[in-house]
Amino acid sequence: MNMETSKKLFDRARVLLPGGVSSPVRAIKPYPFYTKFAKGSKIYDVDGNEHIDYCMAYGPLILGHAHPATKMAIVNQLDDGWLYGTPVEREIILAKRITEYYPSIDMVRFVNTGTEATMGAIRAARGFTGKNKIIKIEGGFHGAHDAVLVKAGSGAATTGVPDSLGIPADFTKHTLQVPFNDIDAMADVMDVYDDIAAVIMEPVMGNVGPILPEKGYLQEVRTLTKKNDIVLIFDEVITGFRLSMGGAQEHYGVMPDMTTLGKVVGGGLPIGVIGGKKDIMEHISPAGEIYQAGTFNGNPLSLTVGLVTMDILEQNNVHREINRTGDLLRAQLKEVIADLHLDYSVAGIGSMFKVFFGAEVRNYQDALRCDKIGYLGFFHRMLKSGIFLPPSQFETNFISYAHTPDDIQKTIEAYRKNLK
Ligand SMILES: *Cc1c(COP(=O)(O)O)cnc(C)c1O
């Protein structure tokens, strides 16, 4: 596979951008491919290679690349301008629709990224409860701000240590971590600390590869948080509008107090949503004294694309289709792994999937035991076979509405060849 132009671009980028990229996961070794354009399920690089894309920009592109109706909505909006700094009717319409799909949400604040959404939700939970600490799940990802960039310390009820330089330990001491699918660990932490404002968690973990909650776990978290007057925040930045219109909370039938959305809800344009019950949300400024603001909040372009995406998801019953494709793909991948007698596991739900290079994964520690180096070699072999997977054992693969049966067939064949 010729990648000469990409290599040259990366050499130029390296002196201008730290690590040569604008976000760390893109720094594929020895160098990433540079994209020229993308359409449907395919992404095309500057050297003329075509790849079937399962990265899908890490989640937002549920309809595939450059969906025509979405594009028209963007073009039409451009004629009217793209940023006003004033309210627009569409923010009411989108807010209303979100509250209809998510019965746990009474009110929303539109922001621009998932990072801002979780930052705002945590602040709201702290402001509302008057408490300081939060519990997060080990390996859970909630964006790149101080409170959630935390490694577990040692010991059972662990206080967080910073996962990045530049974050004072004084900040992260308020972030406690527990393993996923372990309700006893969470109960223990709540027994030890009485200053806990919130539990923030991905109901289906998406950023260590997909890890599903075990039967009853989310319900137990709900019961425990309610009993201890702790705000339960579901970070549905990946799962919202991805597993179903109503996200993981609809799928599992567990209602949080607050929800963060992003990715799919903007249909490929930048967006984040802080959602929650009225009694919490009405403390957000200017209604209350929990401060939140942003120049690009509720910008007309992102709102428009979000609304169009929802229309298409509904009208075409997209979730039924892509979830069925996911079931089929996972079943076939399991067969491949059994045929090859590999000690690997196939994980996922709906349109999210992943082959773990290790036995079944139920939390972050299990995921860490997978063969990361082996996965990286596999990633490159798949790329040569025309399949673009996320370049890490810990990222989820996404199926879009644009993926065809032919794509899926080619994908299975490539897995078989390259796993061998
Ligand atoms: C991607 C992601 C975020 C951060 O969203 P950005 O838009 O990248 O800031 C937060 N939470 C989860 C679960 C995510 O997957």
The ligand as an SDF file (V2000), in Angstrom:
LIG
                    3D

 15 15  0  0  0  0  0  0  0  0999 V2000
  -15.9550   11.2010   23.2940 C   0  0  0  0  0  0  0  0  0  0  0  0
  -16.4400   11.1530   24.6820 C   0  0  0  0  0  0  0  0  0  0  0  0
  -16.4230   12.2850   25.5150 C   0  0  0  0  0  0  0  0  0  0  0  0
  -15.7690   13.5710   25.0920 C   0  0  0  0  0  0  0  0  0  0  0  0
  -16.4160   14.1540   24.0160 O   0  0  0  0  0  0  0  0  0  0  0  0
  -15.6250   15.2570   23.1360 P   0  0  0  0  0  0  0  0  0  0  0  0
  -16.6650   15.7740   22.1980 O   0  0  0  0  0  0  0  0  0  0  0  0
  -14.5130   14.5100   22.4520 O   0  0  0  0  0  0  0  0  0  0  0  0
  -15.1190   16.2710   24.0770 O   0  0  0  0  0  0  0  0  0  0  0  0
  -16.9970   12.2040   26.7680 C   0  0  0  0  0  0  0  0  0  0  0  0
  -17.5520   11.0590   27.1960 N   0  0  0  0  0  0  0  0  0  0  0  0
  -17.5770    9.9530   26.4360 C   0  0  0  0  0  0  0  0  0  0  0  0
  -18.2410    8.7190   26.9580 C   0  0  0  0  0  0  0  0  0  0  0  0
  -17.0020    9.9490   25.1680 C   0  0  0  0  0  0  0  0  0  0  0  0
  -16.9920    8.8350   24.4390 O   0  0  0  0  0  0  0  0  0  0  0  0
  1  2  1  0
  2  3  1  0
  2 14  2  0
  3  4  1  0
  3 10  2  0
  4  5  1  0
  5  6  1  0
  6  7  2  0
  6  8  1  0
  6  9  1  0
 10 11  1  0
 11 12  2  0
 12 13  1  0
 12 14  1  0
 14 15  1  0
M  END
$$$$
